[in-house]
Amino acid sequence: MVYTVPEKNTVGLGIHATVELDGRLRLGPNALYIGKGSYDYFVDPGHKEHFYYFAKRFLPFLEPEDLNPDQAGIRPKLQKPDDPVRDFIINEESDKGFPGLINLIGIESPGLTACLSIGRYVRKLIRT
């Protein structure tokens, strides 16, 4: 994966590039807040221009017609719009009456990078 430096006041860490096993290049994700109770997985073509603007910064050869929407999903976030970025949370929930339950909350883009360290930390929580 190749990440750009995130822009200030963006919802996520920005668009990044990933080379797929078949050699294709996948760009994404973009991130938008949705309303409470909204579960629409429609990929709005109106976001293409904004997506193109950010992707072209690190792929100058890119043309708008090179982009095809692929998929949409819903990811949890710890902060609301206009809140500062928050780090993820790892909680062992025995004190709330749930012994053995470990919540890993709000792990966004650092999750892949930090997965081995997160796994070691969770293993320690399980063993204590």
Buried (B, 14 or more C-beta within 10 A) or exposed (E): EEEBEBEEEEBBBBBBBEEEEEEEEEBBBBBEEEEEEEEEEEBEEEEBEEBBEBBBEBBEEBEEEEBEEEEEEEEEBBEEEEEEEEEBEBBBEEEEEEEEEBEEEBBBBEEEEEEEEBEEBBEEEEEE
